[in-house]
Amino acid sequence: MLIKNAYIENDKNLSDILIKDGVIKKIARSVPQGGEEVLDLGGKLMIPPYVDSHLHLDTTHSVDYALSKGTLWSGIACWNETKKNLTVSDVRERALRAVRAAVSRGVQHIRTHIDVCAPNTTALEAMLDLKRELRDICNIQIIAFPQEGILSFKDCKARIESALRAGADGIGGIPHYEYTREYSVGSMNYVIDLAVSTGALVDVHCDETDDDSSRGLETLAARALEAGIGERVAASHTTAMHSYSDAYMNRLMRVLIRSGINFVANPLINIHLQGRFDGYPKRRGFTRVKELTEAGLNVSFGQDDVKDPWYPMGNGNMTDVIHMGLHIGHMTTYGEILNSYKFATHNGAKTLCLKGYGIAEGNAASFIVMDAENFFDVVCDKREALYSFNKGKIIARTEAAKRTVYF
């Protein structure tokens, strides 16, 4: 296939892309046609496929199963009751529904956190099956997530290790939900030690609270630095950072930079759940994305929840996630908006440790085509992904909206 007249990642010059056997063979201002099928984009934007760095596929589309009061803690309480009655078919159907919605909007990589503190392994079994089934359409990474704490929940270590043997890609944690500060530190020590011994990825729900005394992040970063595995460690949420004093943050930044760990912010859910215990003024509860990025640390965005006890909305659209993140992170200069796609593309690929990602000669022909000339217009006008190509095959297509104004 020969794709003509694309603006690749906000480039102001049009390019042609030659694809053979699912691989990008040539990118140039003009590639002569040699009998290939031609798709003329007519000046549309091409970017790498969206990466959703954080999504709970086992809980998705369960908002009507139990009523939550809108806090993290009530969501956990609701899910603890709901998960007792899960079946493989139910989890699979709800997760597939969410993946289809995400893929239709340009997502091709998802990191999902699957609760292992359940009465059985139903959710994990369903997700492992779905991962295998969809491997040629959407890459799904599975994190064994200890929803109720590693040291605060009986036999949780054994459950995590069993999940890794079954095929999970990484280890999670939730230090702010452990019973004590000592348990919090102990859980992070366990996670890093296990990652070193198994080679697994790490993605911790870290300090997802407005409590400025919640400091699991310093332990996670220090141990990752000590072990030399920062590139495959991610700290998700870190919303307590919003409440840290600048004096403490200045000290913390030193180990964060040296560790090289990744960060995942979830703008829609962070703004929804945090500040719930405040009167006025109410905190935003959003990690310091702007400051972390300016310090050279990798920050990516995730959808987190779709219509579940923690968040009643969501549809897998990463453009919505970026739109919210820019607002609550005060990242609204023209340049910040123009390049914000990186939070859900290149930065996400780095968080997930993906190889061969991006629009470059020799890489797989995996990309999306947006209904705009640049990403500034995508964000401002909420433009759709018109095409999603995975290894040279179209896996999703959307017709551009047509609007008529009679004046």
URDARA-V342781 format. One record per helix or strand. SS is the DSSP state (H for helix, E for strand). FROM is the first residue (numbers start at 1). TO is the last residue. Records with the same first field share a line. If there is no record, write none. Layout:
SS->FROM-TO + FROM-TO
This chain:
E->2-8 + 15-20 + 23-28 + 38-47 + 50-55 + 107-115 + 139-145 + 170-171 + 201-206 + 233-237 + 262-265 + 299-301 + 304-304 + 308-308 + 311-311 + 364-364 + 367-370 + 385-390 + 393-397
H->72-85 + 88-104 + 122-133 + 156-166 + 175-177 + 181-198 + 216-227 + 230-232 + 239-242 + 246-259 + 267-273 + 289-294 + 318-328 + 334-338 + 340-344 + 346-351 + 375-381
